[in-house]
Amino acid sequence: MTDAAALDLRLVPAATAAWVVTAAGITWAIGPVLIAACAAVGIGWAGLARWCGDTRPVLRTGAVAVIGAAVIGAGFALAATLRSSAVRDHPITQRFGTVAAVTVTPGEDPRALGSGRLMFRGALAELNGGEMSGSVVVFASMSGFGELRAGQPARFKARITRPTRHDLTVAVLNATGEPTLGRASPLQRAARTVRERFAVQARNVLPADQAAILPGLVLGDTSTVSANTTTQFRTAGLTHLMAVSGANVTIVCGTVLLSAGLVGPRAALGLAAVALLAFVVVVQPTASVLRAAVMGAIALVAILSARRRQAIPVLSATVLGLLILAPQLAVDAGFALSVSATAALVVLAPGWAARLIARGWPKPLAQAVCIALAAQLVTAPLVAAISGRLSLVGVLANLAVAVVIPPITVLGTAAAAVCWLAPPAAGLLIRFTGPELWWLLRVASVSAELPGASVSVPSGFAGVATVAGTTLAVVVLWRGFKVGVGRRRPVVKRSGGERDGGPASDPG
């Protein structure tokens, strides 16, 4: 069976249509045009299939997928139009340029911007004492806001301005006064305590550079990572390691599932679900973390079940579900990175690894190489669009650190789980991550210092087109080269039907 035949792509057109029309509907005020275009495609294909279906059965077969995608696209276009209209007509738009007292609940911990400033995204709760909802971006000084954490309501005065990005944000708030901080929920306070105690234990038992990066690798907390380390990781193509991704979720849940032999498969699955829920709560249930949890769960199911055919339908259905719950993900670069990386993991990497294994490669090495290569090739255009640079050593750097990421994740997560009840045990587990962290930092440093480690490329759509086009051209040329070599290879016919230089039969 070929790779193409092994994949079920029927939901891909629907997920792609929903993603495209949602992103376009949020970015531009063209909702009615999108709805009309989807309707025209569906009606046109239905008519074509009706008139030509008897002579061309493939049209009738494809009509189901195309018409379904058109219907779903029209529905998502309508939803995007309504949400965009709600943002444009939001009552806060009447207050642009003014100062008001607001209450905002952060959805994630504030992120330092330098020069004593920070920013965070949150949910608006009140405006001048009246109830009001909507997603906002807040810029403030570290003074007063430095202790603010996710889920902790803050009341302060702010200048209200128009949002600069089309992502369903209703306003940008520039804080002008000291905040009055409320209390987060008990669950969020417990999660914050776990993160803080984990960071303290890391500082107690590890060198400063290792202690700074461990919370980022395990819990996505990069607040203590130096600018120099961040630059090295970006140049080496390792930036994705300093944020919670589907790989973290896959490693954590996969480790729990290994207990199936002791507690039984059902109990192990339940423990994995509990571990996943606890992991999301401790890391913070932001949109990016929830996205990573879902994508990691998909990859884990695909790997454990070995049902590669079902991976794409599940991924497509997940994309549809996430766009329904959080349509702003359609314009989020992190969402695109997660989806593309997951697709590469479950679609490209297994087939490539199987070919290498058939040629005599050891299975672990083949899988590691193909996972690193597939993820790098698929995500490189998006990374280039975001950063304006392309790492040329990313595949080698990711391959070099692949062996240390699982133990760092497993030991670090276990330490985070016990740091509240048994700090000495947490410190011991964290100490065992020291050699792995040293190797990771060393690879990042050496890779970043290599001549030509990264090159400048256009950012935005131009960067996507440039890198994707170059990658596609290289792949096509390589395949053409292999085909040419195969055609030029002499075929030697021998007695007994043996070919290609096999041992000749002995007539005597």
N, C-alpha and C positions, 0 to 999 in steps of 0.2 A: 504494500500500500504506500503511495506517495505521501509526502508531507501535506500537499494540498488536499488530497483526499481525506487525510486524517483530521482535518480541521473543519469545524462547523461554523461557517461564517454568516449564517442567516440573520443574526441579530446585529452584525456589524454596520450595515447601512442605516438601520434605525438609530443606533447609538451615535454614529457619525453625524447624521442629520440633526438629531437633537442637540448635539454639542455645537455644531456650526451655527444653527439658527439662534440658539440661546446666546452665544457669544456675540453674534451680529446684532441681535435685538437689544442686548445690554449696551453695546458700544455705540450703536447708531440708532436713530429714531426711524427705523425702516420696518417696523413690525408688520404693518399691512402688506408691504411688498413681499416680505418673506412668506406670509400666509398665502398670498396669491400665487407665489412661485411654487410652493409645495403643492397647492391644489392643482395647478396647471400640470405639474409633473405627474401627479397621481392620475388625473383624468386622461392626460395624453398617453401614458403607458397603458392604462386600461383599454383605451380605444385601439391602440396599436395591437395589443394582445388579442383583442376581440376579432379584429379584421384579419390579422396575419397568424393568429395562433394555430390554426389548422395546418398551415404549411410550414410554420417554424415553431415547433413545440418549446424551444428554449425561451421564446418570448413569453409564452404562457407560464412557464416555470419561474422566470425572473419577475413576472408581474406581481407575484405575491410579496416578494421582498421589497420591490420598488414602491408599490402602493402602500404597504405597511410603513415603510420609511417616510413616505410623503405624509401620511396621516399623522404619524408621531411627530414629524417635523412641524406640521401645521399647529398641532397642539402645544408644542414647546414654544413656537414662535408667538402664539397667543399669550401664553404665560409670561414670556419675557417682555412682551409689549405691555401687559398689565403692570408688571413689577416696575418696569422703567417709567411708566406714567405715574405710578405711585411715588417714585423718588422725585420726579420732576415737579409734581404737584404737592409735595410734602409741606406741611405748615411751617417747617423751619426755614424754608426758602424765603419767607417773608422777613426773616431776621438776619439775613446775610449782611455783614458789615457792622452789626451791633454787638453789644456785650450783654450777656445774660447769665443768670445762675442756673447751672445744669447739674444733674446727677447722672453719672455714667458708671456702669459696671464693666470693668475690663474682662475681655474674653481670654486674655493671656497676660503673662507677666510683661510689664513695660520693657522696651528694648532701648538700651543706651545708644545715643547718636553721637556722642562726643560733645565737647564744649559745654558740659553741664546740662545737656538737653536729653530728653527721652521721648518716646512715642509709644502708643498702644492703640489697639482697636478695641472697641467696646460697644455695648448696647445702651442707647440713650433711654433713661427712665423718666426724667423730669426736666421741664424747662420753665423757669420762674415759678416753681411750685405747682405747675400743672402737669398732668401725665402726658408723656409723649414717647413714642418708640422710634426705632430706626438705628441703623448701623452708623457709627461715627468713628473718625480717626482723631486722636487727641495728641497734641504736642505740648509738652510742659517742661519745666525745669526740674532738675534732680532734687532741689530743695523742696521739701514737703511731699513730693511724689515718689521719692526714692524708696519708701517703704511700702508703696502700693503693690498689691499682688492680684492675681487673677481671682475673679469672683468677689472682690472687695469693693462695695459701692463707694464712690467718691463724689462729694458735692463741692463745687468750686465755680468761680466766675470765669468765663471764657469769651473770647471774641469768636463769633461764628462766621465762617467763610465758606465759599463754594468748594465742593470737593474737586480735586485735581484729577482723579481717576474715575473711569466709568466701570465701577464694580458694585453698584447698588448702595454705595455709601451716600448718606443724605447730607452730610456736612463734615467740615474739618473744624475742630475746636482748638483754639490756642489759649491755654490756661493763662490767666492774668493774676490770679490770687492764690493764697494758700488753701489747700483742700481740707475738708472735713471728712475723715475716713470712717467708713462703717466697718461692719464685720462680715467676713465671708461665711459661707455655710460650714457646718462642722466637718463635712467631708472634704471640702476644699482646704480648710485649715489643717486637717490631718495630712493631706497630700503635701501641703507646703512644709509641714514639719519634717516629713520624710525626706524631701529634697534638701532642706537645710542641713539636717543631721548627716545625710549622705555626703554633702560637700565638706562638712567639718571633718568627718572621718577620713576623707580623701586627703585633705590638707595635713592631717596628723601623721599619715603613714607614707605619703608619696612625695617626691620632689615637686617643686612648685609648678613646673610646666606640665607634668603628668597629672597633678591634682586639678589643674585648671581645665584640662581637656576631657577628663573622665566623665564629669556630669553631662557634657555635651554629647558624648558618644552613647551614654546609657539613657539619659533622661531628656536630652535635647536642650539642656541649660548651657548656653554659650556665653553667659554674662561675664565669666572670668577668663575667657580665651583671649590671648593677646592679639593685637592687630598683625604682628609679624607671623604668628602661627596661622592666622586666618588667610593671609596672603600666600603662605607656602602651600596650604591645603588647596587653595583655589588654583594655583599654578600647576600643582601636581594632579589635578583632577580628582581630589579626594574630599571636596567640600560636602558632598552628600552624606559623608559619614558623621558630620557634626550636626545632624538634625535627625529627628525620629523619622524613620522610613519603614517601608514594608519589610525590609530585611530584618530590622530589629524585632518586629512582631513575629516574623517567621522563625527566627532563632529562638525567641523566648517560648513561644507556644510549641515549637518542635521539640525543645528540650523537655517540656512537661509531658508531651505525648510519648516520649521514650519510656515513661513509667507504665505504659500499657501492659507490659509483661508482668508487672508486679500487682497492679490494681485492676487490670482488665481494661478493655478498649473503651467501654462506656464511661467508666469512672475517669479514665485518662482524658477523654474528650471533655467531660465536665470540668476537670481541673484546668484544662487548657482554656476553656471559656472564662473561668474565674480569673485565671492569670491574665488573660487579655483585657478583661474589664478593669482589674486592679492596675494594670500597666497604663491603660488610657487615663484613669483617674489621677494617678500619681504624676504622669507626664503633663497632664492638663488636656481636657477634652476639647481642644481647639479644632477648627475645621481641618487643618493640616494633619493633626494627629489622628482624627477619626478617619481621614482619607488613607493615611498610612496603615491604620489598623485593618481597614477593609481590604486594601490591596495586599497586605501581608497575609491575611487569612485566605484570600484567593490563591496566592502562590503556594501556601502551605497545603491547601486542599488538593491543588493540581499535582504537587510533588508527591504527597502521600498516597493519593488514589491512583497515580500514574495514568489518569484519564486526560491526556492532553487534548483530546477532541472536545471535552466539555469546558476547557479553560476559557476559550474565547467567548462562548455564550454567557458564562458566569461573569466574565469581565465586562461584557457589553451590558448585561442587565444591571451590574453594579454601577456603571457609568450613568445609566438612565436613572437609577434610584438616587444617586448622589446629586444629580442635576435637578431632580424634583425637590429634594430637601434643601439644597444649597445652590441655587442657580448661579451665584457669583463664582463658583468654581470653574465655570466655563471660560472665564478670563483670567484664571489663576495659573501662573506658570508652574507652580509646584504640582498642581493637579495633572497638568500635561506631562510633567516629568514622571510622576508616579504611574500613570496609565501606560506610558510608552515603555518604562522600565519593566513593569509587570508583564506587558505583552512580550517584550524581548525575552524575559525569563522563562515564560511558559510556551512560547512559540518557536523562537529562533534557537535558543541555547540547546534544548534537548536534541534537535535534529543535527546540529553541528557536532555536538558531543558524540552522538551515535556514530557519525562518520569517522571521527578521530579514533574512537574505540575500535571500530572495525579495522582500522589501519595499524592497530597495535599499541595505541596510547593507553597508559593506565587510566582507569575510569575516574578517580578523583582529580587527576591532573587535567584530563580532557574536560570535565565539567567545570572546573575552576577557570580554565582558559576561556571556554565558550561563554560562560556567564559574564566574565569581565569584558570580553570583546563585544558581545551582543548589547550589553547595557551601555557601553561607551559609544558604540556606533549609533544607536537609536537616540540616545539623549544628547549627543554632542551638538546637533543643530540647535536644540532648545537652550542648552547651556551657553552656547555662543551668542544667541539672541539676548540672553539676560545679561551676560557679563561683558560681551564684546571681545572675548578672548577664547581661544581654543587650545586646550592642553594636548600636546603631542606625546606626552609620556603617560597619559591617563591609564591606558590599558595595562602597561607594565607596572605602574605604581599600584593600581588596584589589585593586580595579580600578586604583587609582592606582599601586600597586607591582608590578602584574603584569609590566610590561615590564622591570623591573630584576632580578627573581628569577632568570630563566635565566642572564644573564651572571654574576651573583654565584656561582651554583652551578657553572657550567662553569669559570670562571676559578679559583674557590676549590678545586674538586676537582683541577684540573690542577696548581695550586700544591702541594696536599697530595701529589700523586703524585711531584713532582720535588724537594720540599724536602729530602729525604734526600741525593740525589745532587748537586743543583745549587741550593743555597740562594739565590744571587743571582737565578737565573731565577724561583724561587718568589717572591722578594720583588718582582720586576717584575710578575708576574702579579697578586699581591695588591694592588699599587699601583693597578692598573687597576680594581679593585673599589671604590676610594674614592668616586668620584662616585655610584655606585649605592647604596652604603651610606649616604652622606649623605642622599640622597633618601628612602630607606627610613626612616631615623630621623626625618627631618623630617616625613614623612607621619604616622608614629606619634605624634609630639609634637603636631602641629596637630590631628589627629583626636581625640586624647584630651582636648584642651583645649576642644573645641567644647561649647557648652551642650547638655546632654541627650545626650551621646555614648553613654551606656549607662544602663540602668535596672535597678533591682533586681527580681528575680523569685524565686519560691520555688525552692529547690534540691531535688534528688532527683526522685522521680517526679512530684511536683506541678509542678515546673518544666518537665519534659518535656510534661506534659498542657497546661499553660498556654500555652507557646510554640507547641507543635504545633497546638493548637486555634485559637489566634489566627491563625497562618499559614494554616491551612486555611480559616478564615472569610474572610480577606482574599482568598484565591485564588477562593473561590466567589463572593464579592460582585463581584470584578472581572470574572469570566467572565459573571456575570449582567448586569452593566452593559454589557458588550460586546454580548451577545445582544440586550438591550433597545434599544441604539442601532441595531443592525442591523435590528431589526424596525420601528423608527420611521422609518428612512431611506426617503424616497419613491423609488419605482421608476417611472421615466418610460419608457414604451414609445414607440419611434419606428419609422419605416419601416425596413425591412430588418432588423428584429430587434434593433436597437441599443437599449441600456438605460443606466440610471444616468447620464444626462446626457451621453452620448457625442455626437459630432458628428452633427447631423441630416442626412439625405440631401437633396440639392438637387434639387427636382423639375424645375428648369429646366435 
